[in-house]
């Protein structure tokens, strides 16, 4: 099940205007470190909220986003928690970046651990939801929070998540479109996860059609002026029509 397309802020570039004669000491918007603190807060808040939003979708039991269908199926098979499985899968996918010659950023590595830990932590705190009157609000809240978390995380510009880097790497190596690579990978992920016991339902469909517009809207809200060209923690830009998701 493929998500709707969201244009990333990571591909945007901003030119710093030359300081005017009347204000020679005014720094340009790309002054080194000027927005680093804000970006770090956005990165880790976005990753933590992404894990929490995924936990809400698990608790709702009405269908998960594609990769978590696989994570849940593997959790059922192995007896591990879904968060731990997410970490293991993320690390395994990151290893696939090596032959694809993808360069990870701080956000890429952080994604592997923070999302899974936040998911398990949130699930430990959530009460069981049995009725639709409880499960439907959990589903809606999970999807909206996921969109906000995606906007926070992407706008921080610390590199794509492991799974999205896999798809953009396949795009570069094969010459096929990101759309085709994402569709092929996520169909395989959903089918495998479903066979293993992962949950597909109305939530999966609702997530697929709404996450793109939600992420795009929140990207505008959380946009940060471009970092300096010499930043050592920002990964290389990804294709403009890639959907960057943890």
C-alpha positions in Angstrom: 0.0 0.0 0.0 1.8 3.2 -1.1 1.6 6.5 0.6 0.5 9.7 -1.1 3.5 11.8 -2.3 4.9 14.5 -0.1 7.5 17.0 -1.3 10.4 17.2 1.2 11.8 20.3 2.6 15.3 18.7 2.4 15.5 19.4 -1.3 14.7 23.1 -1.0 17.6 25.6 -1.2 17.7 29.1 0.1 20.1 31.8 -1.0 21.3 34.1 1.7 21.0 37.8 0.7 24.1 39.9 0.9 24.2 42.0 4.1 23.3 45.6 3.4 25.7 48.4 4.1 23.5 49.6 6.9 23.7 46.3 8.8 27.1 44.7 8.0 27.0 42.5 11.1 23.7 40.8 10.3 24.2 37.1 9.7 22.7 35.4 6.8 20.1 32.6 7.2 22.7 29.9 6.6 25.1 31.1 9.4 26.7 27.9 10.8 24.9 26.5 13.8 22.2 29.2 13.8 19.3 26.7 13.7 21.1 23.6 14.9 19.5 23.6 18.3 16.0 23.9 16.8 16.7 21.2 14.2 17.9 18.8 16.8 14.8 19.3 18.9 12.6 18.8 15.8 14.5 15.7 14.9 14.2 13.8 18.2 10.7 15.2 18.9 9.6 14.0 15.5 11.1 10.5 15.9 9.7 10.1 19.4 6.2 11.3 18.2 6.4 9.0 15.2 7.0 6.0 17.4 4.1 7.1 19.7 1.8 7.6 16.7 2.6 4.1 15.5 1.8 2.8 18.9 -1.6 4.5 18.7 -2.3 2.7 15.4 -1.3 -0.6 16.9 -3.6 -0.1 19.9 -6.5 0.8 17.6 -6.2 -2.5 15.9 -7.8 -1.2 12.7 -4.9 -1.4 10.3 -1.2 -0.3 10.3 1.0 1.6 8.0 2.9 -0.7 5.5 6.2 -1.3 7.3 4.5 -1.8 10.7 2.4 -4.5 9.2 5.7 -6.3 8.6 7.0 -5.4 12.0 3.9 -6.7 13.7 3.9 -9.9 11.7 7.6 -10.5 12.6 6.8 -9.7 16.2 4.0 -12.4 16.2 6.5 -14.9 14.7 9.4 -14.2 17.0 7.7 -13.2 20.2 9.7 -10.0 20.3 8.0 -6.6 20.9 7.1 -4.7 17.8 9.4 -1.9 18.8 12.4 -4.2 19.0 11.5 -5.7 15.7 11.3 -2.2 14.2 14.9 -1.6 15.5 16.2 -4.8 14.0 14.6 -4.3 10.7 15.7 -0.7 10.5 19.3 -1.8 11.2 19.1 -4.5 8.6 17.7 -2.1 6.0 20.5 0.4 6.8 23.1 -2.3 6.0 21.5 -2.5 2.5 22.5 1.1 2.0 26.2 0.0 1.6 25.9 -1.6 -1.8 23.5 1.2 -2.8 26.1 3.8 -1.8 23.7 5.8 0.2 25.1 8.1 2.9 23.2 8.2 6.2 22.7 11.3 8.3 22.3 11.7 12.0 18.5 11.4 11.6 19.0 8.1 9.7 20.9 6.4 12.6 18.8 8.0 15.3 15.6 6.7 13.5 16.7 3.1 13.9 16.5 3.3 17.7 14.3 6.2 18.7 11.2 5.2 16.8 11.2 1.6 18.1 11.9 2.6 21.7 9.1 5.3 21.6 6.7 2.8 20.2 7.3 0.2 22.9 7.2 2.8 25.6 3.9 4.2 24.4 2.3 0.8 24.1 3.3 0.0 27.7 1.4 3.1 28.8 -1.7 2.7 26.7 -4.8 0.8 28.1 -6.4 -1.9 26.0 -9.1 -0.5 23.7 -11.9 -3.0 22.9 -14.8 -0.9 21.6 -15.0 1.1 18.4 -15.7 4.2 20.3 -12.2 4.0 21.8 -10.4 2.5 18.8 -11.6 4.9 16.1 -10.3 8.0 18.0 -7.0 6.2 18.6 -6.7 5.5 14.8 -7.5 9.1 13.9 -5.1 10.5 16.5 -2.4 8.2 15.4 -2.6 9.2 11.7 -2.7 13.0 12.5 0.1 12.7 15.0 2.1 10.6 12.4 1.7 13.4 9.9 2.9 16.0 12.4 5.9 13.8 13.4 6.8 13.3 9.8 6.8 17.1 9.2 8.9 17.6 12.3 11.4 14.9 11.3 11.8 15.8 7.6 12.0 19.5 8.1 14.9 19.0 10.5 17.0 17.9 7.4 19.2 15.3 9.1 18.8 12.6 6.5 16.1 10.2 5.5 14.9 7.2 7.5 16.5 3.8 6.6 13.5 2.5 4.7 13.1 5.6 2.6 16.8 5.7 1.9 16.5 2.1 0.6 13.9 3.2 -1.9 15.7 6.3 -3.1 18.9 4.2 -3.4 17.1 1.7 -5.5 15.8 4.6 -7.6 19.3 5.8 -8.2 20.8 2.4 -8.9 18.1 1.1 -11.2 17.0 4.3 -12.9 13.4 3.4 -12.1 11.1 6.1 -10.6 10.8 6.5 -6.8 7.1 5.9 -7.2 7.7 2.5 -8.8 10.4 1.5 -6.2 8.2 2.6 -3.3 5.1 0.8 -4.7 7.0 -2.4 -5.3 8.8 -2.4 -1.9 5.7 -1.5 0.1 3.5 -4.1 -1.6 6.1 -6.7 -0.8 6.3 -5.5 2.8 2.5 -5.4 3.3 1.9 -8.9 1.8 4.8 -10.4 3.8 3.6 -8.8 7.0 0.0 -9.8 6.4 1.0 -13.5 5.8 2.9 -13.4 9.1 0.0 -12.0 11.0 0.2 -8.2 10.7 -2.9 -6.2 10.7 -4.4 -4.7 7.5 -7.7 -2.8 7.6 -9.4 0.4 7.1 -6.6 2.2 9.0 -4.1 1.0 6.4 -6.2 2.6 3.6 -6.9 5.8 5.6 -3.2 6.2 6.4 -2.2 5.7 2.8 -4.5 8.4 1.4 -4.0 10.9 4.2 -0.4 10.8 5.3 0.9 12.6 2.2 -1.3 15.7 2.5 -0.9 15.8 6.3 2.9 15.6 6.1 3.0 18.3 3.4 0.9 20.6 5.6 3.1 20.0 8.7 6.3 20.5 6.6 5.2 24.0 6.0 4.5 24.6 9.6 7.8 23.2 10.9 10.1 24.4 8.0 13.5 25.6 9.1 15.8 27.9 7.0 18.5 25.9 5.1 21.5 24.8 7.0 25.0 25.9 5.9 26.4 24.0 2.9 29.3 22.7 5.1 27.2 21.0 7.7 28.6 17.6 8.7 25.4 16.1 10.0 23.1 16.7 7.0 22.9 13.8 4.6 22.7 14.3 0.8 19.5 15.6 -0.6 16.9 13.0 -1.8 14.7 13.2 -4.9 12.0 15.8 -4.7 9.1 13.4 -5.0 10.4 10.9 -2.4 8.2 10.5 0.7 10.6 10.5 3.6 9.2 8.5 6.5 10.9 6.9 9.4 
